[in-house]
Amino acid sequence: MSENSSFSAPRSALSEAFVAVIGGGPAGLLAAQRLAEAGLRVRVYEAQATVGRKFLVAGHGGFNLSNAEELRTFAQRYGSQGSRFQDLLSHFSPADLRAWAADLGIATFVGTSGRVFPEAAHKPADLLRAWLQRLRGLGVELHTRHRWLGFAGASGLRLRNETAGSDGPEYVLEPAATVLALGGASWAKTGSDGAWVPLLEELGVPVVPFAPANCGAEVGWSSFFKERVGRAPLKNIGLRVNDGPQVRGEIMLTDYGLEGTPVYALTPQVRAALASGQPAVLHLNLKPDLAPAALLAKLRQRRAGASLPDFLRKALHLGPPVPTLVREVLPEVTPLTAEQLAELLVALPLPVTGLRPLDEAISTAGGIAFEAVDEHFMLRQRPNTYVAGEMLDWEAPTGGYLLQGCFSTGAWVARGIVAKLRNS
């Protein structure tokens, strides 16, 4: 199937209403599907050569579609927007997402961590291919290499056809409703570059500045540490920011600092600490499953003059790069008492100097402020223009929450559009 082709299918009376979806990511494509299933004519416009680029990239590290967590707890993963996402998840839940995938022929399963994945035989491209097949059957028109340039008049959209190059002709659409689903500002190579911000700000739409989310933390390692350690994993650890709650998992030591799921989960706290001008310190617990008394008892068995690396490896199974990491934090570690060393091993302080650049982040915080949209996510400054996905100011940790959030917002705006057009 050519992604520049137009799809056709029989229409109901409601199909006289034409809806434009700007952006071919998960939020935009699900909105398009829901709108088409309601009998609306739908056209999707994507600036890139193919749709779903960030969707495919996200699947490279393990195609985590959603999470089997209970809905109330799930909604809390969205922080300050938790109460709003309670409604979104009730409308299009993780169970609905799994049923949607199954309807496309993609079976899913719940992993030991609660994360939802497609069965091993299915890749991200398989799901996307099946999805586009479904959209084709629904009559959705999909136009790639068509760049949105802004608004025209009270209801129009300016676009440029770049199928023959970036100097292609401009034209204006007059849809009955518009869904903007252009993503946040990370992974610009996928088309999620935040270039839409000035176009919305021209209307007076408040946009919270973008900031990196789910990204690595920078630590000022010494040259010796970088050369000696490079990249090295630390499994089964605990991590917290300052005096905050501990997150369990696996991290990777890198030449710039740390990355991994616990680091990503703590990005909001690190970002807040850095923004306030206060020290942002990640405290690393190297033995989270060992009771303090048991840890101390083991450390008291160290004989005078025993090599610290050998002792840590034999007594606590803490081999490389832990001894180098401990000495990086506290070079004069040998004279420490067993009590002092115990405190260090469960709260090794790693001062964070910054977060990785925005374009390296898995996702972004910031975007269109929720006060700028109504309960259906329609822009208050521009009637019949709706916003979905990462354009809105929300963030969530990895673990299935990001994709679920995009899908749920797409389904939500589709419901609002259908209701309004049917009543107009």
N, C-alpha and C positions, 0 to 999 in steps of 0.2 A: 504493500500500500504506500502510495506517495503521500508524504505529509503536507504537500502543497495542494492536494486534491480537495474538491468540495464533495461532501457526502450528501446524499439525498434519501428521503424516506417519506412515506405518507404522513400527513399532518392532520391534526384536529382543528376545530375552529379557533382554539387558543393560539395556534401556530402563526396567526397574523402578527403577533407581537414578536419583534426581533430583538434579541439580547446579544450584546457584545461582551465577550470575556477577554480581558487583556492580561495575558500571561498564561503559559502552558505548563505550570507546575501542578503539584497535587491539589492545592486549594482551587485553582482555576478549572482544572479538568473535572474535579468532582462536582463543582458548581454547574459546569456545562452538562454533565451527565444528568444531574437531578432536574435541571431546567428542561432538557430534552425529553426526559421521561414524563414530564408534566405536559408535554405537547407543544412546547415553545420552540421556535426557530432559534438556533444558537450558532454563533460564529466565534471561534477562538482565534486570537491574534497573538503570535509569539515572535519576538525579535530574533531569536536564535534560529539556526538551521533545522533544529529538531526540538521537540517538546520534552519535558521531563528530565532535563539535564541534571539538575541538582538532585532529583529523585534517584537517578541512576548512580550518581557519585556517592550519595548517602548509603547506598547499598554495598559499597566496596568493603566496608569494615564489618559486614554482617548486617543483613537486611532486616532490621528491627522495625516492624510495622507499628506495633502498639504494645500495650502492657495489660496483663490480666488483673491488675490491681482493682480493688473495690472503688466504685466511682467517687465516693466522697473523698477518699484518700488521694485518688487520681487527680481530682480537681485542685487539691491543695498544692500539687506540684507546680501550678501556674502562679504561685506567689500571691501578689496583691490582686490578681485577676481571678483568683480561685472561685469566688462566688459566681462570677459571670460564666466561667467554664463549666460549672456544675450544670447550667442550663444547656450549654453547647453539647456536653457529653451525654446528657439525657436525650438530646435529639438525635445525635449520631455517636453512638457509644463504641468502645472497643469491640463489643460483641457484634455491633452493626458493621464495623470495619471488617471483621473476620468473615461475616456472612457475605459482604460485598465481594471480598476476594474469592470466596468459595464459588460465588455465582459466576465469576470470571474463569473458573477452573483452577484456581490457585488455593490449594489446601494449606492450612496454617497449623502451628502447634505452639504450646506454651512451654518455654524453657524453664529450667530449674530456678532462674532468677525472676520468673514471672513475665519475662519479655515474650512477645509474640513474634514468631518468625514464619515465613513460608517453609513448606517442607523442603528438604534438601535438594530435591530434583528441580526446584523452581528458582530462577535467578530474577533480579530486578527487571531485566529486559523482557523476561517472559510475562511478567505481570503487566508491564507497560504495553507490550504487543497485544495482549488480550484486551486490555482496556481500550486501546485505540480501535480494535476491531468492534468492540461494543459501541463506542461513539459513532463509528461508521454506520452501524446498523440503526442507530437512533437518528441519523441524518445530520449530525453535527458537522459544520464546516470548519476545517482547521487550516489556517493560513500561517505558514512560517515565513521568517524574514520580512515581517511586517512590524515596523517599529511605531509605538505610540509616541506622539509628539506633544500631546496636550489636548486641551479642550477647545471647542469651537462653538461660540454662542451659548445658548441656554442648555442645549442637550447634545450637541455634536462632539465628535472626537476627531482629532487630526492624526492621521497615520501616514507613514511613508512605506511604499512597496520597495523593499531592498532585494528582491529576488535576483535582480540583474546588477546589484551593486548599491553602495551606500548613497549614491546620488539619484536614486530612483524617484519616481513621481510621488507627490503628496496628494492626499485626497481626504475627504471628510465623510464620516459616517453619522447617521442620525438614528441610533437605536432607541427602542422604547425604554431600555434599562442597560446599565453597564456594570460589570463586575471588574474591579481592579484587583489583580492578584499577581503583583510584580515582585513579590519576595522582599527580603530584607537587604542587607548590604555585605554579606559575606560570600566568598567564592564567586567573585565577579565574573570569572571565565564561564560560569554557567548561566550568566545573564542576570544574576541577583546582585545588582551593583548600586542600588539606591539612587539611581539617576532620576527617579520620579519625584524626589523630595521637593525640588524647586517648583515643579508644576503644581503640586498641592499647596505649597506655601503661598503661591501667587493668589490662591483663592482665599487665603486667610486660615487654612486648615492648620491647626497646631501639630507639629511633628516633634516628638522627643528625639534629641540627637542619638544616633546609633552608637552602640558600644559593644565590644566583643562579649559573647557568651559562649559557654562550653568550649573554652580554649585553654591553652597551656599558660602556666605561670612562669615568669622569669625570675631567676635567682642568680645573684652575682658570684658564680663559681670562680675559683682560682684557675689559672692556666694549668696548674698541676692536676687539678681534679678533672678538667675537661680532657686532658691528654690521657689520664689514667683510666677514667671511667667511660667517657664518651656516652653511648646509649646503653642503659642497663635497666632491666625490669626489677621491681620490688613487689613481690606477691604477698597477698594476705596481710595488708597493712591497714592502719586506721589513720585518718587525716582530719584535722580541724583547723579553722581559722581563729586565731586568738583564743578566746574562751568559749567558742561556739560548739555546736554538736559535732560528733565524730562521724565520718563517712568511711565505710569499709570498701575494700576493693584492691585493685592492682594499679600501680603507677609506673611510669617510665621516666628514669632520669635521662635528661638530654643535655646537649651542650649549652642550651639556654636556660634550663631549669627543670620543670616537671610537666608531664602531661598524663592523661589517663582519666578514667571515669570519676574517681573521687575528686580530682582537681577540677574537672568540668562542673561537677555538682556544686562546688564551693565558689565558682566564679562570681556569683552575685555578692557574696560576703567579701571576697577579695576586692572586687571593684568598689564596693561601698567604703571599705577601709581606706583604699588608695585615694578615693575622691574626697574623703574627709580630712586627709592629711595625716591620719594616724598610721602607725606601723601596721603593715599587713604581714602577719607571721603565720606560716603554715606549720603546725605542730604534727610531726610524723611519729606515729606509734608503731614501732617495729615488731611488737609482740602483743597484739590486741587480744589474743585468746588465752594469754597466760595471766593468772591472777597476780596482783602485786606482791603478795607474800611469797608465792612460788617463784616469781622472778628474782626477788631479793635473795631467797634461799640459794638459788643457783649461782647468783653472782658472788655470794659469800664463799663459795667453794674455790674461787680463784686463788691460786698459790702465788706467793710473792715472786716477782720476777717472771711470771708466765706471760708469754706474748699475748697481747690483747686480741689480735686477729685469730690466733689459734684457739684461744679460750672462747671467743664468741661463736666460732664455727662449731666447736665440739660441745659446748654446754647449751647453746641456744639455737644451733643450726643457722646462724647468721654469718654466711660466708660473704665473699665479694659481691657487691661493692660496699657492704655495710661498714667495715672498718675504715675504709677511705672516706666514706660519707661522715662518719662520726668524727674523724680527725679534721675534716674540712670545717665542721661546725665548731669544734673545740680542739684545737691543735694539742693542748696540754691535757690529754685525756687520761694518760696513764696514772697520775697520782690520785685520781678520783676514788672516793670510797665506794663500796658496794651500793650504798644508799644513793649517792649522787649519780652513779652510773645507771641505776635502775630508773631514776627520774628522767635521765637523758634518753634512755632507750624507748620510753613510752611517750615522750614529748620532745623529740628532737626539733629544735627551732630552725626553720628555714625562712629567712626574711625575703619577702617577695618585693622585687623592684618594679614590677609592671606586669601587664598582661600581653599576650601575643597580639600582633596587628589584627585589625578588624577583618581583613580579607582571609586570614588564616582560620578564623573562628568557625566552628561548626554551625553556629547560629548567631543571631544578634539580639540584643536588647534595644529598646527604642522603637520608634515608628509613629504612626498616626495615633494621637492620644484618643482614648476611648470616649472622652467627652465630645469629640468631634463627630461621633456617629450616634445614630439612634439605636433603639433596641434590636433593629434588624441589620445593623452595621451599614446603614445608608448615611452618606455624608450630609451633615446638617447644612453645609454651605452649598451643596449641589444635589438637588432632588434627583432620584432615580439613578444615582451613582453609589455603588456599594463596594465595600472593601473586605478582602478575605486574606487569610494566611499571615505571613510574617511582615506584611506591611503594617499591621497593627502592633501596638506597643505591648507585647507580651513576651515572656521567655519561659523556658522549661528545661529541665535537665535531659540528657540523653537517656535512653531506656524505653523508647517508643512514644514518649510524650510529645516530641516535636512533630512527627508526622501525624499523629492523632489530632493534634491541635490544628494543623493545616486542613486535614480532611473535615474536621468538625466545623470549622469556620466556613468552609466552602459549602457544606450542606446547609448551614444556617442561613447564609445570604440567599441561597437558591429558594429556600422556603419563603423568605420575606418577599422576594421578587414575584414569585408565583402568586402569593396571596394578594399583592398589590395590583398586579395586572389583571387578575380575575375579577377584582372589585372595581376596576377603573372603567 
